[in-house]
Amino acid sequence: MVKGTSKPMSDDAKHKADRAGDASLTVREGLSKSDVSRPVVPAEQTPSAARADAPPHMDKPSPALSSEQKQGADEPVLVSTRANPIPDGVHAGFVLTDDDMSLRYARWPAVKRPMKGTVLILQGRSEYIEKYFETVEDLRAEGFEVLTFDWRGQGGSDRLLDDPKRGHIEHFDQYLMDLDTIMTKVALPDCRGPFFVLAHSMGGLIALLAAPGLGNRISRMVVLAPMLALQGLPVSQRLLRRFTGLMTFIGFAPSPTRRDTSNALTRPFLGNKLTNDIERFQRNRGTVEKRESLVLSGPTFGWTYAACQAMETVHEDGFSSAIAVPTLLVAAGADEVVRASAVEAYGRKMRAGAFLTVTAAKHELLHERDILREQALAAFFGFVPGSSLEDLKNRRSPTAS
C-alpha cells in the first residue's frame, strides 16, 4: 500500500490565494475578509449569462482549492443534468473554515408560504449537493428554505490528500468545524430561522456529536439511518477500531483500507446496498458521470478509525441524555450499511428522542422507491416543526410493502 500525503498550504501560497481572490470576494458588513463566502451567480447560468457586474471568474472554485479539485474556468459551481436539474433560485459558493478548508455550499429560498424556517441537510459519506436536488424541491414546496454543503474531503469541497478520490479525514472534530462554519458564515447571516436538521448516515452521526452544543441553534433534528454501528463487517467493530488505530499510529492513516477501487461510477445497480430504486440510482450516476471529481472510492484507515471513535463517543454513558434538541431517528429496515437495531436502541434511550423504522428500505432512504421514500419524508414533515415525541414513540414503525 502506498501512503497518501496531506497537503498543507504554505503561508506564501495562502497569501497568493488571498490576493487572487480579492476581486471575487464581497465583504459582508461587520465581517473580516477571511470570514466571507464567495458569492456566485445562479449555478444553472453559464458565465456568459451572468450579471454584467459579476467578476468573470465568479464560477471558479475558491483560490484555496487544490489544483486537483478545480473544475475548469468555465464550469459552474453545481452540476445540472436533464434527469437532475438544479432547483430554481439557488445561491451557491464556497466558504473557508478556520483551518483554510474550502467548503462548497448551496442554499434555496422557500416557494410556499407561510415560511417555516430553514432545513440544513447534512450528507452522508461520499455524497454531494447535487444528490439532494429532489429533496430540496420537496422541502421548499412545504415552506422551508434549504441549505446544504459538501463536507471536507468530498463533493466539491477541499480534499485532505493528493488523491481526490480517497475518502479521508483525520478526526471528526474537523467535520464539527465544517458544520460550525456553515452555521456561522452562511445559515445565521443569510437564512431564516428557526433551523432544522435533516441528516443522513455519517451526517447523522455528526449531527448527534454536535447536538449537545446545538440547543440554542437547532430547533429539531431528523436523522435518517445514522451511522451508529456498522453492518456486515468481517470482524467486530471493536477489533476494526483497534486495527485501524494501529495502522493510523504507524503512519498508514492516508492509505485505503482495501484494494477495491469501485465507486459510484463503476458499481452496478444489481446487488447495491443503498437503494431499491433503479431510476434514482441511474440519476445519481448520471451526475457523477458529468463531473467525475464528485466521486469517492473507499475510506482510508484514518477515516475509518476516526469514524469508529466518533461512534464510540455517542454511545458513552450520559452522552445521549445531554442532547436537548428534540430528535427523531429513522432506521432503514433492510439497511446493509448501518445496523438498524442500533438506531432503534439509541432512539429508545434518548431523553429528547424517538425512532421510527421504514420496513424494507435500504440505507439511502431519500433515494428509495417512492413508497419507502415518502414514509421518511412524512416522518420529517410530521416532526418538524410539529408533532409530539410521545405520539411518535407510540407509532414506532410504519410498515412498507
N, C-alpha and C positions, 0 to 999 in steps of 0.2 A: 504494500500500500504506500502511496506517495503522499506525504503530508501536504496540506494546503498552507498557504501563508496569509496572515492578516495583512491589511493594507492601511496602516496609519497614515494620515495626511500630514506632511511636514508643515511647519509654520509658514514657510515660504509659499508652499502650494496653497495653503488656506488663504494667504494674503492675496495671491493672484486670483484665486477663485472669487474672493470678495470683490476685487476690483472688476473682474469680468462680469459680475452680476449686478453692478451698480445701476446699469441702465434699465434693468428689468425689475428692480425692487421698488415697491411702493411702501413707504413707512407709515404705519398707522399712527395716529396721534397718541402720544404717550408711550410708544414702544421704541426700543433701540433697533438699529438696522439688523442686528443679529436675531431679533425676535420676530421678524416679519416672514410671512409666507409670500411666495411669488404669485401674483395674480395671473390668470391665464384666460384666453378667450374661450368661449364655449368649445368643448372638445370636439364637437361634430364639425366645426368650421375648419377649413384649411387656412394656412397662414395668409393666403391671398384674399380670403374672405373676412379677415379680422378687421377690427376697427382701424381707422386711418391713423389714430394716435398711438396705436399699440406698437411696442418695440418689435422689430422684425424677427427677433429670436424668441418671442414670447412662449412658443410651444416647445422650446428645447427643455430638457431636464436641467435642474439646478446645476450651477457650476461645481457644486460639491459632489456631484455624481461621478462615479468612476467611468473610465472610457469604455469598459465592457458594457455598461448599462445605458449609455447614450444611444437613443434610438435613431438618431439622424436628424438633421437640421429641419426637415420639413414634416416630420411626423408629429401628430397631435399627442397630447398627454394620455388620452384614453383611446381604446381600440373599439371601433364600431364595425359590426358585420350585419349582413341582411337578416340573419336569424337572431341577432343580439344587438339591436341598435341602442345608442346612448339615449337615455331619457332626456327629454327637453329641459332646458333651464339650468344646466349643470354649471357649477363653478368648480374648476379643478386646478390643482397646482402642487407645489412642493413646499414643505416646511422643514426647518432644521431643528434637530434635537440639541440638547446642551452638549452632547459629545459629537456634534457635527455630522450626524447621520441625516441624510435627506429622505423624507417620507413623502410618498405620493398620496394625495387625498382628493376626495370629490364630495361635494355637497349639493343638495337639491332643495328647492322650496316645496311646500305643500301645494296641492292643487285643489283642495277641498276645504271649505270652512264648516264648522269652526276649527281653527288650528289648535292642535293638541300638544304641540311641543316637538322635540327633535329625537329621532331614534338614531343611536350610534351603533352601527353594525361592526362587530368585531369578528374578523375572519378566522378560519382555521389555518393550519399549517399548509403551505404551498398554494394558498388561494390568492385572489387578486380582485380588485374593484369590479372589473367587468363581469365577473361571475355572479354578481348580485344585482344586475340591472333589473331583472324581473321582479325581485323582491323590493327594490327601490320603488318601482311603479306601484306595487301593491300597497306599500306604506304611505306613499304620497296621496293615493286615492282615498285614504282613510283620514286625511287631515294632518299627517306628520311631515315635518321636514326630515331629511335623511342626510347623515354624514357617515362616510366610511373612509378607510385608508388601508394602505399596504404596510404590514409590519416590516421592520428592517429585515433584510435577508431574503425578501420575496417580492413578487409582483413588480411594480415599478419603483420600489424603494432601494436604497443603498444596500449593497452586499457587504459581508464581512470578509469574504475570501476572494481570491483572484478568479476562481472558478464560479461564475454566477449561477450555475445550476446546482451547486452543492448547498443543501439546506443547513445552515449553521447559525448558532447563537452561543455566546459564552455563558450567559446566565439569564434567567427570566426577569431579573431586575431591569435588563435592557428593554424588554417588552413593556414593563411598567413605565419606564421613561417615555417610550413611544406614546403610550396611552395618555400620560400626563401632558405631553407636548401637544397632542391633538386637542385635548380638552382646554388647555390654557391658551393656545395660539389660534385655534380655529373655532371650536364649539362655543366657548364662553363669549368671545367678542362678536361672532358672526351668526350664531344660530339662536333660535327662540327656545326658551325653556318652557316647561320642565324637560329634563333629559331622561331618556330611557335607553337601556342597553338591550340589543338583540345579538347574542353571541353564539358562535358555533365551535365545537371541538376545542382546539387549542385556544381559540379566542375565549371560550367559556372558562377554561382553566385560568387564563389571565384575568378575566373579569372577577372570578372568585378570589384570586390572590389580591387583587386591588380593592375588593369590596369593603373590607374593614375601614378603609380610608375614604370611601366614596359617599358616605352618608349625607354629606352636605352638597353633593353634586348630582348624584343619580337618584331618581325617584323610585324606579323599579327596574328589575332585570329579568329577561327571559333567556335561558341558557339551553341551547339545543345540543344534545349528545356531547356534554362536556368531557374533556379528556381527564377523567378522574382515575381510571385504571385501564391499562391496555389489554386488548383481547387477542387471543390466538398467538401468544408468544411461545417460542420453543423452550423457554426457560421461565422461571418465576421472575416477576418484576423486581424483586429484591436482588436476585442474582444479576439481572440485567443492569441494575443501578451500580452494583459493585464492580462488574466487569467494565462498563463504560467509564466509571470513575477512575479505574486503574488505567485504562487507555488514555484518558484525558490527562492524568497525572504524569504519565511517562512521555507525553508530547504528541499524542495522536488525536487530539481533540478535533482538528480540522479534517481528519480522514473519514471517508464514508464508512458506515457500519457494514455495508455489504457491497459486493461487486456488481450486483444488479443495477443497471443504469436506466431501467424503464421509467417512464414518466407519462404525463397526460397526453403526450403526442404519440406514444407507442403502445400503451396498454389497450387491449381490446375490451369491448363492452361485455362480452361473454365472460363471466367469472369475476367481474369487477366487484369490489367491496363497498362501493359508495352509493349506488343508486339502481333502482329498478327501471328507471325511465330512460329509454334509449334516445329520445329526442333531445332531452336536456343534456345527456351525455355527449351527443354529437354537437350540440350547440356550443358547449364549453370547449370541445376540441377545436371547433372552427375558430374560436377566439385565439387560442394559443398557436394555431397554425398561421394565423395572420401576424402574430408577434411572438416569436419563439422565446424571446427573453423573459416572458412571464413564467416559463416552465421551470419547475424544480424537480430534481431527482431525489434520491433518498437522503435521510438525515445523516449528519456526522456523529461521531462518538460524543463530541462536546454537546451538541444539541440534545442527544438522547439522554445523556447524564443530567443536563440541566432540566429536562422535562421530568425525569424521574424524581429529582429533588423537589421540583415545584409540586408534583402530585403528592409527595410525602408531606410537604408543608401544609397543604389544605386539609390533610387528614389528621394533623396534630390535635391533641386534646385542647379543646377550647377555641379552636380556630373558627369553626362554623358558627358557634354561638356568638362570636364577635361580629358577625355580619348582620348589620341592622337594615340593610337595603332589602325590601321585600323581593324575593327571588323565586321564580318558577323554573324548575329543571324539567326538561322534556327528554325522555330517553327514547331511542330508536329500538324497537323490539327485536329487529333482526340485525343489529349492529355487529359488524365483524372487525371493527377498529377499536372501539372502546367497550368496556363491559357495562351493559345496560343495568345489571344488578347493582353495580357500584353507584350509578347515577341515582337509582331509586333509594338506596340506603342513605345516601348523602341528603337527599330531599327529606327523608323522614327525620333526620336528626337536626336539621336546621331550625332554629327558633323562628326565623322570618322566612321560611321556605316551604315550598310544596313541590310535588312532582306529578308528572303525567307520563304515560308510556304510549307511543304510537305503535301499535302492534303491526308487524310485517314490514316496517320501514327499515331501510338500510341507513348507513351513517349520515349521509347528507340529506337531512330532512327537507330542506328548502330546494332540493334538486330532485325530489322524488316524484313518483306519479301523482297526478292531481288529487286523487282520493286520499293519499297519505300526506301530501304537502299541505292540503287545505286544513287538516287537523292541527298541524303545527302552527299555521297562521291563525286559526280560530283560537288556539290557546293563547297566542300572543295578544290578539285583539280583546280577548275576554279578560286578560290580566292587566293589560296596560291600556288605559290608566285605571281600570275598573274593578273586577270582582274580588270578593274577599278570599283570603287564604284558606279559611275553613271550608268554603264551598268547593274550592279546587282540591283540597285534601280528600273530601268526601267523594269526589268524582273519580279520582285516581287515574284509571287508564281507559281512554277511549278505544274502541275496537275498530279495526280496519278490515276490509275484505281483501 
